[in-house]
Amino acid sequence: MAAKGAADDFLFATTWVHAFEEDTAEGAVFRPEDADIPLSRRPRERIVLHEDGSARVLMPGPDDRFVERPTEWTTEGNAVVMRAAAGAPELRIVERSPERLLVEMGRKRLRR
């Protein structure tokens, strides 16, 4: 598993919320849950990273309640790569700052 780096402490200090209005061709944008994110009629996906290499991806289920997908993360070069069970999309954090994550999706995309 990946080790915690002091420069990335902000990754573990918050729940990251998909700000889909800001998505670009380069990837999905996630903001800290306490950021000024507009209200949305649809539930927003969330990512929670833990220092021990585990993570949780929270996706809206059929009744809009969150369904948790346990995930593990590692670092590969400058990216943080999250992998869940077989068949789930790989999520790759390719840019990160305390205010924003840019996430590339793997084989499948987050629900639009």
Rosetta blueprint (number, residue, H / E / L):
1 M L
2 A L
3 A L
4 K L
5 G L
6 A H
7 A H
8 D H
9 D H
10 F H
11 L H
12 F H
13 A L
14 T L
15 T L
16 W E
17 V E
18 H E
19 A L
20 F H
21 E H
22 E H
23 D L
24 T E
25 A L
26 E L
27 G E
28 A E
29 V E
30 F E
31 R E
32 P E
33 E L
34 D L
35 A L
36 D L
37 I L
38 P L
39 L L
40 S L
41 R L
42 R L
43 P L
44 R L
45 E L
46 R E
47 I E
48 V E
49 L E
50 H L
51 E L
52 D L
53 G L
54 S E
55 A E
56 R E
57 V E
58 L E
59 M E
60 P E
61 G L
62 P L
63 D L
64 D L
65 R L
66 F E
67 V E
68 E E
69 R E
70 P E
71 T E
72 E E
73 W E
74 T E
75 T E
76 E E
77 G L
78 N L
79 A E
80 V E
81 V E
82 M E
83 R E
84 A L
85 A L
86 A L
87 G L
88 A L
89 P L
90 E L
91 L E
92 R E
93 I E
94 V E
95 E E
96 R E
97 S E
98 P L
99 E L
100 R E
101 L E
102 L E
103 V E
104 E E
105 M E
106 G L
107 R L
108 K L
109 R L
110 L L
111 R L
112 R L
